[in-house]
Amino acid sequence: MSESLTFWPTLTVFVGLTAWLLTTRFRQGRLVSPFSVSMLMLVAIFGARPLLMLSTSTYDFYGFDVVSGFEDAAIIGFVAVVCLAAGNLFGAIMGRQRAGVARTNPNRLNQPSEFEKPQPRLLPAVSAIAAVSVLGIWIIAMIVLGGGVAYIAVLFAGRSQAAGETLLNVPALVPALPVIAALVVALTRFRFERFIPYTARQSAVYWIVVALCIIPPSALGTRRFLIPSIVAALLGACGPGWTRTLRLRWLIGAAAAFIALAIFPFVRSAGSRTGDTSLVGAMGEYFSSEGIQGVLNSFFLSYDTEMFNYVAYLAPRLGDSLPYGFGRGTLGEALLAPIPANILPFQTWSNELLLQAFGGTCAQAVCPVPSVVGTLYYDLAFPGVVIGMLVLGLLCAGFESRLWASQGKMTGLLLLLAGFATVIVRGNPISQLWIAAQCWIVLLIVDWAVRRLAAAGSSPPVTQGVRTPHASAVRLDVGTKVE
């Protein structure tokens, strides 16, 4: 039976990776674009995980049966990957047509844009100070919430009941402050390097600030804030080398980062650290005991990719013992997202589904997340998956051209959405989008202050040595070439 079930996951891996390779071509900027990270995440969930489940006969999902819905979930995942790739391809074709029209209209190409204006020389330094200040606000918030400076030590000792209870009802914006800090410096660098590349010193300060930004989510064990910080930082630094082929040392670094992120969930709790209690030490011990194969198996068979199992559990029951959402899981959830859960007179649809399926909400029973594919499926069945993933692919196709042609607030919004793309695709998309919206509001305020302070303290730099493209030089298709 297992041999027949490998067909759809194998096809998912083949189609997904082929589309990923043809689109990214190992170009630096495209490797961290929304399409790239979204496709890799879907391939991991609906391709690699089911194949490993079959090879190891591992079908556990909180003690519930997922075998009966295994093939359904594999087909749903394949459809999602195909539709994402098709939407991206269609968007690229439409982009080429728009680019052809634009080239026949010189007046359209020569319209002035904000990023043609040089940026203040002090912008990189001011943004670094602003980012560190945001991190300082996070530290102060943790001290106040935890009742003293000692609580910081509790956080860095690993996830524990004491740390969790303190942060139980804290708004998500508070632990997301390090993401905003990373976005501040990433946005500034991307904007500044449209004219003048960072110096070696500015680049060193940039990466030091980024490293500081990823420490808090590492301490809290929350990759939903760690991953956006890393992706945004990489995008911010990709400007001058957007279309350069990824170098071998960066590829090795990316592999090492993936291994670290795969180990992270298994050492983030205080109880999981048997020897060295530091995060880095615990990660080293885990890798030494498990090896690369053990780490990969743990990643693909744990809750990192359990969204496949959730879909497999729901698929045979939806439309029978469990109702479809018919808009309540997407639009309805989006309308309710700004309202605190403790004052809602009724449950959100994602919680209602958990109640009906498992007898309790996230805080009461089990807490699986559906992924964007699962959300579309339990809300609108197959049509929801097809339409939703086609739209997502279309949006991903226009990311690169929109980013390079963007001005002001839009540049920050695009970098933020790209940073959150992985967690939006992997987790509860409506919840993650609401957190991203809150981060954007704060980012707008901090970025406005940074630009005002930098402009007040220095004169604009000259525009010699520009290495990044004008918007009109960026083609809108998959094979973008920066002139």
C-alpha positions in Angstrom: 0.0 0.0 0.0 2.8 2.4 0.9 4.3 2.1 -2.7 1.0 3.3 -4.2 0.8 6.2 -1.7 4.3 7.5 -2.7 3.1 8.7 -6.1 1.5 12.1 -5.1 4.2 13.2 -2.6 7.0 12.2 -5.1 5.2 14.3 -7.8 4.9 17.2 -5.3 8.6 17.2 -4.7 9.5 16.9 -8.4 7.1 19.7 -9.5 7.8 21.9 -6.6 11.6 21.8 -6.8 11.5 22.1 -10.6 9.4 25.3 -10.4 11.7 26.6 -7.6 14.9 26.0 -9.6 13.5 27.5 -12.8 12.3 30.6 -10.9 15.2 31.3 -8.6 18.1 30.0 -10.7 20.1 30.3 -7.5 20.0 34.1 -7.7 20.6 35.6 -4.2 17.5 37.9 -4.0 15.1 35.4 -5.5 16.2 32.6 -3.0 14.6 34.6 -0.2 11.6 35.9 -2.2 8.1 34.9 -1.1 7.7 32.4 -3.9 10.9 30.7 -3.1 10.3 30.3 0.7 6.6 29.4 0.1 7.4 26.7 -2.4 10.1 25.1 -0.2 7.8 25.1 2.8 5.0 23.4 0.8 7.4 20.8 -0.6 8.6 20.1 3.0 5.1 19.7 4.3 3.3 17.9 1.5 6.3 16.2 -0.2 9.1 15.3 2.1 7.0 14.6 5.2 4.6 12.1 3.7 7.5 10.3 2.0 9.3 9.9 5.3 6.1 8.9 7.1 5.7 6.1 4.6 9.4 5.0 4.8 9.3 4.9 8.6 5.6 3.9 9.1 5.2 7.0 11.3 1.6 8.1 11.3 1.3 9.6 14.8 -0.9 12.7 15.2 -1.7 13.2 18.9 -3.0 9.6 19.0 -5.6 10.2 16.2 -5.9 8.3 12.9 -4.5 10.0 9.8 -4.0 6.9 7.6 -7.5 7.1 6.1 -6.9 10.7 4.9 -3.3 10.3 3.9 -3.9 10.1 0.1 -6.4 12.9 0.3 -3.9 15.2 2.0 -1.2 14.2 -0.5 -3.4 15.1 -3.4 -4.4 18.4 -1.8 -0.8 19.3 -1.3 0.1 18.5 -4.9 -2.8 20.6 -6.2 -1.6 23.5 -3.9 2.0 23.3 -5.3 0.9 23.1 -8.9 -1.4 26.1 -8.5 1.2 28.1 -6.7 3.7 27.4 -9.6 1.0 28.1 -12.2 0.0 31.4 -10.6 3.6 32.5 -10.5 4.2 31.5 -14.1 1.0 33.3 -15.3 2.0 36.4 -13.3 5.5 36.3 -15.0 3.9 36.1 -18.4 1.6 39.0 -17.7 4.6 40.9 -16.3 6.5 40.5 -19.6 3.6 41.8 -21.5 3.3 44.9 -19.2 7.0 45.4 -19.5 6.7 45.4 -23.3 4.0 48.0 -23.1 6.0 50.2 -20.7 9.0 50.2 -23.0 6.9 51.7 -25.8 6.0 54.6 -23.6 9.1 56.6 -22.7 7.1 59.1 -20.6 6.0 56.3 -18.3 9.6 55.1 -17.8 10.9 58.5 -17.0 8.5 59.4 -14.3 10.4 60.5 -11.2 10.2 58.3 -8.1 11.1 58.8 -4.5 14.1 56.5 -4.6 15.8 58.7 -7.2 16.4 61.2 -4.4 19.6 60.5 -2.5 19.3 59.3 1.1 20.9 61.1 4.1 24.4 60.0 4.9 23.5 59.3 8.5 20.6 57.0 7.7 22.5 53.7 8.3 23.8 54.8 11.7 20.4 56.3 12.8 18.6 53.1 11.8 21.0 51.0 13.8 20.4 53.1 16.9 16.7 52.9 16.3 16.8 49.2 16.0 18.8 48.8 19.2 16.3 51.2 20.9 13.4 48.9 19.9 15.3 45.9 21.3 15.7 48.0 24.5 12.0 48.4 24.7 11.6 44.6 24.4 14.0 44.1 27.3 12.2 46.7 29.4 8.9 45.0 28.6 10.2 41.6 29.7 11.6 43.0 32.9 8.2 44.7 33.7 6.2 41.6 32.8 8.5 39.2 34.6 8.8 41.3 37.8 12.5 42.1 37.6 15.8 41.7 35.8 16.0 38.1 36.9 13.2 37.2 34.5 15.6 37.8 31.6 17.8 34.9 32.9 14.7 32.7 33.1 13.9 33.4 29.4 17.4 32.5 28.3 17.4 29.3 30.3 14.9 27.9 27.8 11.2 27.7 27.4 9.6 26.8 30.8 6.2 27.0 32.5 7.3 30.1 34.5 8.2 32.0 31.3 5.1 30.8 29.5 2.7 31.8 32.2 4.1 35.3 32.3 3.7 35.8 28.6 0.3 34.0 28.3 -1.9 37.0 27.7 0.7 39.4 26.4 -0.2 40.9 22.9 1.8 39.3 20.1 3.3 42.7 19.2 5.5 42.6 22.3 7.5 39.5 21.4 7.4 40.7 17.8 9.5 43.8 18.6 12.8 42.2 17.6 11.2 41.5 14.1 10.4 45.2 13.8 14.0 46.1 14.8 15.4 43.8 12.1 13.0 45.3 9.6 14.1 48.8 10.4 17.7 48.2 9.5 16.8 45.9 6.5 14.5 48.6 5.1 17.1 51.3 5.6 19.9 49.2 3.9 17.7 48.3 0.9 16.7 51.9 0.5 20.2 53.3 0.9 22.0 50.8 -1.3 19.8 51.9 -4.3 22.4 54.6 -4.5 25.5 53.8 -2.5 26.7 50.4 -1.3 27.3 50.0 2.5 30.9 50.3 3.5 32.6 47.4 5.3 32.0 49.1 8.7 28.3 49.8 7.9 27.8 46.3 6.8 29.5 45.0 10.0 27.2 47.1 12.2 24.2 45.9 10.2 25.0 42.2 10.8 25.8 42.9 14.5 22.3 44.5 14.9 20.7 41.6 13.0 22.4 39.2 15.4 21.0 41.1 18.3 17.6 41.0 16.8 17.5 37.2 16.5 18.6 36.6 20.1 15.2 37.4 21.8 13.1 35.1 19.6 15.8 32.4 20.2 15.4 32.9 23.9 11.6 32.6 23.7 11.8 29.7 21.3 9.5 31.4 18.8 10.5 30.7 15.2 7.5 32.7 14.0 9.5 35.8 15.0 13.0 34.3 14.4 12.4 33.4 10.7 10.9 36.8 9.6 13.9 38.6 11.2 16.4 36.4 9.3 14.5 36.6 5.9 14.0 40.4 6.2 17.7 40.9 7.0 18.8 38.8 4.1 16.5 40.7 1.7 17.7 44.0 3.0 21.3 43.1 2.2 20.5 41.5 -1.2 20.1 44.8 -3.1 23.4 45.2 -5.0 23.7 41.5 -5.6 20.1 40.7 -6.2 20.7 38.7 -9.4 24.1 37.3 -8.5 24.4 33.5 -8.3 24.6 32.3 -4.8 28.2 31.6 -3.8 29.3 28.3 -2.4 30.1 29.7 1.0 26.6 31.2 1.3 25.1 27.9 0.3 27.1 26.1 3.0 25.9 28.8 5.5 22.3 28.4 4.4 22.6 24.6 5.0 24.1 25.2 8.4 21.3 27.7 9.2 18.6 25.1 8.2 20.2 22.5 10.5 20.2 25.0 13.3 16.5 25.9 12.8 15.7 22.2 12.6 17.4 21.5 15.9 15.9 24.6 17.6 12.5 23.2 18.6 14.1 20.2 20.4 16.3 22.3 22.7 14.2 25.4 23.3 12.6 24.1 26.5 14.5 24.2 29.7 13.7 20.5 30.4 15.3 19.4 27.1 18.7 20.7 28.0 20.3 17.8 29.8 23.9 19.0 29.7 24.9 22.5 28.7 22.0 24.8 29.6 22.9 27.5 27.0 21.0 27.4 23.7 24.1 27.0 21.5 25.6 24.4 23.8 22.3 22.4 23.8 22.1 22.6 20.0 25.6 21.2 19.7 24.9 18.3 22.0 21.7 17.5 20.1 23.5 17.5 16.8 26.3 15.3 18.2 23.9 12.7 19.4 21.5 12.7 16.5 23.7 13.5 13.4 22.4 15.0 10.2 20.0 12.1 9.4 18.5 12.2 12.9 18.0 16.0 12.7 16.3 15.8 9.3 14.0 13.0 10.4 13.1 15.0 13.5 12.3 18.1 11.4 10.2 16.4 8.8 8.4 14.1 11.2 7.7 16.5 14.0 5.3 19.4 14.5 7.4 21.5 12.1 5.6 19.9 9.2 2.6 18.3 11.0 0.2 20.4 8.9 0.1 17.5 6.5 -1.2 15.3 9.3 -3.8 17.9 10.3 -5.1 18.0 6.7 -5.0 14.2 6.6 -7.1 14.1 9.7 -9.7 16.6 8.5 -10.0 15.5 4.9 -12.2 12.4 5.4 -14.4 14.2 8.0 -15.0 17.6 6.4 -18.5 17.7 4.9 -19.5 14.8 7.1 -18.9 15.0 10.8 -17.1 18.4 10.4 -18.6 21.3 8.5 -16.8 23.5 6.0 -16.2 27.1 7.0 -17.6 28.7 3.8 -15.8 31.9 4.5 -15.7 31.8 8.2 -12.1 30.4 8.2 -10.7 33.1 5.9 -12.8 36.3 5.7 -14.6 35.7 9.0 -11.4 35.0 10.8 -9.8 38.1 9.3 -12.6 40.3 10.6 -12.3 38.9 14.1 -8.5 38.9 14.3 -8.2 42.5 15.7 -10.6 41.6 18.6 -8.9 40.1 21.7 -10.0 36.4 22.1 -10.9 36.9 25.7 -13.7 39.3 24.9 -15.1 37.6 21.8 -18.6 36.3 22.4 -17.9 33.2 20.3 -14.9 31.2 19.0 -13.0 31.9 15.8 -13.6 29.3 13.2 -10.1 27.8 13.6 -10.8 27.3 17.3 -14.4 26.1 16.6 -12.9 23.4 14.3 -10.5 22.3 17.1 -13.4 22.1 19.5 -15.4 19.9 17.2 -12.5 17.8 16.0 -10.6 17.3 19.3 -12.9 18.5 22.0 -11.0 21.6 23.0 -9.3 24.7 21.8 -5.5 25.3 21.4 -5.2 26.0 25.2 -7.4 23.1 26.2 -6.5 20.1 24.0 -4.2 19.9 21.0 -2.8 22.8 19.0 -2.0 21.9 15.4 -1.8 24.7 12.8 -3.3 24.1 9.4 -1.0 26.0 7.0 -2.4 28.2 4.2 -3.4 25.0 2.3 -5.2 23.5 5.3 -7.0 26.8 5.9 -8.2 27.1 2.3 -9.3 23.5 2.3 -11.3 23.5 5.5 -12.9 26.7 4.5 -13.8 26.2 0.8 -12.7 22.7 0.0 -10.8 22.0 -3.3 -12.0 25.2 -5.0 -10.6 27.2 -2.2 -7.2 25.6 -2.5 -7.1 26.0 -6.3 -8.2 29.7 -6.3 -6.3 30.7 -3.2 -3.0 29.2 -4.3 -3.3 30.6 -7.8 -3.8 34.1 -6.3 -0.9 33.6 -4.0 1.3 32.6 -7.0 0.2 35.7 -8.9 1.1 37.9 -5.9 4.5 36.2 -5.6 5.2 36.7 -9.3 5.0 40.5 -9.0 7.1 40.8 -5.8 10.4 41.5 -7.4 9.3 44.2 -9.8 7.0 45.8 -7.2 9.9 45.9 -4.6 12.3 47.6 -7.0 9.7 50.1 -8.2 8.3 50.7 -4.7 8.4 54.0 -2.8 8.1 55.0 0.8 5.7 52.9 2.8 5.3 50.3 0.1 8.9 49.2 0.3 8.6 48.5 4.0 5.3 46.6 3.5 6.8 44.4 0.8 9.9 43.6 2.9 7.7 42.8 5.9 5.4 40.5 3.9 8.3 38.7 2.4 9.8 38.2 5.9 6.5 36.7 7.2 5.8 34.6 4.0 7.2 31.4 5.5 5.2 31.6 8.7 2.1 32.7 6.9 2.3 29.7 4.6 3.2 27.2 7.3 1.0 28.3 10.2 -2.4 29.9 10.7 -2.2 32.5 7.9 -4.9 34.9 9.2 -3.2 35.0 12.6 0.2 35.6 11.1 -1.1 38.3 8.8 -2.7 40.1 11.7 0.7 40.1 13.6 2.4 41.3 10.4 -0.2 44.2 10.2 0.6 45.3 13.7 4.4 45.2 13.0 3.9 47.3 9.9 2.1 50.1 11.9 5.0 50.3 14.3 7.5 50.0 11.5 6.0 53.0 9.8 6.3 55.1 12.9 9.9 54.1 13.6 11.0 54.5 10.0 9.4 57.9 9.8 11.4 58.9 12.9 14.6 57.5 11.5 14.3 59.4 8.2 13.5 62.6 9.9 16.4 62.4 12.3 18.8 61.3 9.6 17.7 64.2 7.3 18.0 66.7 10.1 21.6 65.6 11.0 23.2 65.4 7.6 23.2 66.5 4.0 22.3 64.1 1.2 25.1 62.0 -0.3 26.1 62.1 -3.9 24.6 59.5 -6.2 27.9 58.3 -7.8 28.7 54.6 -7.7 25.0 53.5 -8.0 25.0 49.7 -8.3 21.3 49.0 -8.0 18.7 49.3 -10.8 16.2 51.9 -11.6 12.7 50.4 -11.6 12.4 50.6 -15.3 15.5 48.4 -15.7 14.0 45.5 -13.8 12.0 43.2 -16.1 8.9 41.8 -14.6 9.3 38.2 -15.7 10.8 35.2 -13.9 14.2 35.6 -15.7 14.7 39.1 -14.3 18.0 40.7 -15.3 19.3 43.8 -13.6 21.0 46.1 -16.1 
